[in-house]
C-alpha cells in the first residue's frame, strides 16, 4: 500500500518540502499528488483522497498564509503537525 501526500504543484516550496519529507521520513512507498490551490489540498485530506498533506503556513511575501490558517482551524478531524 502506498501512502498518498497532497501538496501544491511541482516547483513550489510545499512540493520541495513534501519530497524532502518523504525521502527522509517515510517508512513505506509514497506518492505525491499535486493540487493547484491550498483549498484543493485541504479538500483532498477531508475527503480521504490522501493520507497526509503539506501546505504553507508562512511565506516571505504574505507572511502568514490566511487561506491555510482559516482552513486548518476548521478541519473536522483536527490537525497534526509531524516532524
C-alpha positions as CSV (number, residue, x, y, z in Angstrom):
1,X,0.0,0.0,0.0
2,X,1.2,3.5,-0.9
3,X,0.9,6.5,1.4
4,X,-0.5,9.5,-0.5
5,X,0.7,13.0,0.1
6,X,-1.1,16.1,-1.2
7,X,0.7,19.3,-1.9
8,X,1.0,22.3,-4.2
9,X,2.4,22.0,-7.8
10,X,5.9,20.9,-8.6
11,X,8.4,23.8,-8.1
12,X,6.7,25.3,-5.1
13,X,8.3,25.2,-1.7
14,X,5.5,23.0,-0.5
15,X,6.3,20.4,-3.2
16,X,10.0,20.5,-2.4
17,X,9.3,20.1,1.4
18,X,7.0,17.1,0.6
19,X,9.6,15.4,-1.5
20,X,12.3,16.0,1.2
21,X,10.0,14.8,4.0
22,X,9.2,11.6,2.1
23,X,12.9,11.0,1.3
24,X,13.9,11.4,5.0
25,X,10.9,10.1,7.0
26,X,8.5,8.0,5.0
27,X,8.8,4.3,6.0
28,X,6.6,3.0,3.2
29,X,6.3,3.7,-0.5
30,X,4.8,7.1,-1.1
31,X,3.0,9.0,-3.8
32,X,2.8,12.8,-4.2
33,X,-0.4,14.2,-5.7
34,X,-0.4,17.8,-6.6
35,X,-3.3,20.3,-6.4
36,X,-3.5,23.8,-7.8
37,X,-4.7,25.5,-4.6
38,X,-4.4,25.2,-0.8
39,X,-8.1,24.7,-0.6
40,X,-7.9,21.7,-3.0
41,X,-5.1,20.2,-0.9
42,X,-7.2,20.5,2.3
43,X,-10.3,19.2,0.5
44,X,-8.3,16.1,-0.5
45,X,-7.5,15.4,3.1
46,X,-11.1,16.0,4.3
47,X,-12.4,13.8,1.5
48,X,-10.0,10.9,2.3
49,X,-8.3,11.1,-1.1
50,X,-4.8,11.4,0.5
51,X,-3.2,10.4,3.8
52,X,-1.2,13.5,4.5
53,X,-0.8,17.0,3.2
54,X,1.9,19.6,3.1
55,X,0.8,23.3,2.9
56,X,2.5,26.6,3.7
57,X,1.6,28.4,6.9
58,X,4.1,31.3,6.3
59,X,5.9,32.8,3.4
60,X,8.1,35.8,2.9
61,X,5.7,37.6,0.6
62,X,2.4,37.5,2.6
63,X,3.9,36.5,6.0
64,X,1.1,34.3,7.3
65,X,-1.0,32.4,4.7
66,X,-4.5,33.3,5.8
67,X,-6.1,30.8,3.4
68,X,-4.3,28.0,5.1
69,X,-4.9,29.1,8.6
70,X,-8.6,29.6,8.0
71,X,-9.0,26.1,6.6
72,X,-6.9,24.1,9.0
73,X,-8.7,25.7,12.0
74,X,-12.0,24.4,10.6
75,X,-10.9,20.8,9.9
76,X,-13.3,18.2,11.3
77,X,-10.7,15.7,12.4
78,X,-8.2,18.2,13.7
79,X,-4.7,19.0,12.7
80,X,-1.5,17.1,13.4
81,X,1.9,18.5,12.7
82,X,4.7,16.0,12.1
83,X,8.4,16.3,12.1
